[in-house]
Amino acid sequence: MILNRVSDLTVNEHPLDLVDIPIPEPEANEVLIKISVCGVCHTELDEIEGG
């Protein structure tokens, strides 16, 4: 989920968008790391959703 822009939650109750992000190609001297899980602090979700 991505928050694309600052949004007035009284106008837009669902400001998060589900998007597909392309897998980046690593440059020289870079590595690509696959993340299998990620956690988000619930406090941040409350802020985004206006809780």
C-alpha distance (Angstrom), angle and dihedral (degrees) to the residues before:
residue distance angle dihedral
M1 . . .
I2 3.77 . .
L3 3.78 130.9 .
N4 3.82 99.5 -144.1
R5 3.79 97.4 -177.2
V6 3.78 143.5 -2.3
S7 3.76 107.1 -82.4
D8 3.79 137.3 -167.1
L9 3.81 102.9 -122.4
T10 3.80 91.6 -154.4
V11 3.82 87.3 64.1
N12 3.82 101.3 30.4
E13 3.82 112.7 33.6
H14 3.82 93.2 179.9
P15 3.83 108.7 46.4
L16 3.83 95.6 161.0
D17 3.81 120.3 94.0
L18 3.80 126.4 -158.1
V19 3.81 106.6 -134.7
D20 3.78 138.5 168.8
I21 3.79 112.5 -122.6
P22 3.81 117.8 -159.2
I23 3.81 117.5 -118.4
P24 3.82 107.3 -106.1
E25 3.79 121.9 -123.9
P26 3.82 110.7 -126.8
E27 3.79 117.0 -124.1
A28 3.83 124.9 -138.5
N29 3.82 111.3 -58.8
E30 3.84 91.5 17.1
V31 3.79 131.7 107.1
L32 3.79 130.3 -150.7
I33 3.80 113.5 -133.6
K34 3.80 120.6 -162.2
I35 3.81 113.2 -141.4
S36 3.80 112.1 -153.9
V37 3.83 97.8 -175.3
C38 3.77 137.3 12.2
G39 3.80 132.6 -171.8
V40 3.78 127.8 -147.2
C41 3.78 122.6 -157.8
H42 3.81 108.7 -111.4
T43 3.82 89.8 -137.5
E44 3.80 89.7 65.0
L45 3.81 91.0 49.5
D46 3.81 89.8 52.6
E47 3.81 89.8 52.9
I48 3.80 92.8 48.6
E49 3.81 92.2 47.2
G50 3.79 93.5 43.5
G51 3.83 96.0 -111.9
